[in-house]
Amino acid sequence: MKDRYLELSKVSIEFPTEQGPFKALDEIDLIMSEGEFVSLIGHSGCGKSTVLNIVAGLYQATTGGVLLENKEVNEPGPDRAVVFQNHSLLPWLTAYENVELAVKQVFNKSKSPQEIKDWIEHNLTLVHMDHAMHKRPAEISGGMKQRVGIARALAMQPKVLLMDEPFGALDALTRAHLQDSLMEIQADLNSTVIMITHDVDEAVLLSDRIVMMTNGPAAKVGEILEIDLPRPRNRVEMSDNAEYNHYRHEVLAFLYEKQRNPSDQKAA
């Protein structure tokens, strides 16, 4: 039995439209343990980001709900930090100052100015950005901006890290470096992570479980795949690993055989 660190119970949500209510999610159930890394995968429009927004407290479920450590989630809070595909850094602030904003929001009363400074520098070092902490977003690459976004989220010491396609806008090599960094960080901190991805290899490499969602509207959890691969995981070694390739095949079969892309179905 999993410990119920984070629990989504029969989560459904409807949005009002001119044609009447639009049901985006239909009774999503998911129980996560502390320190678990779960990826959500599915075709565009299957409600992955809606699930993330409900856990973040940005949307309210129409029915069902979310519990984090047995407390109901019904509004945003620093115990759930979000990393978006777009780094969302403030362009007029340095990397250090962007992280400082979040740290002061959470720790202004509990940490001294020196402790705050040390904590900001510690988190920038964690994502290998200590060398560029005084640069502004325009002076650093897309991958470096995303590292700062991750540092800002981690610096809040969230109970759950929510990542919405955090590497989707990056080139393949930068994405690989950041995936490796994220695996290191998660191993060090035992972070509880929910990540949305469209990348099957990324999902298999990073996850303890992959939640595969059916097509919307009224999207459900289609299948949940346990990824039983030893950690730390090396991407080069994994490419030749029969179990890794089996898991990869399972996800691809779900996406392209059991759940054909809705746009392909219209064209057929």
Summary of the structure (lengths in Angstrom):
residues: 268
radius of gyration: 18.9
end to end distance: 43.1
largest distance: 62.7
contacts: 833
relative contact order: 0.17
helix: 40%
strand: 24%
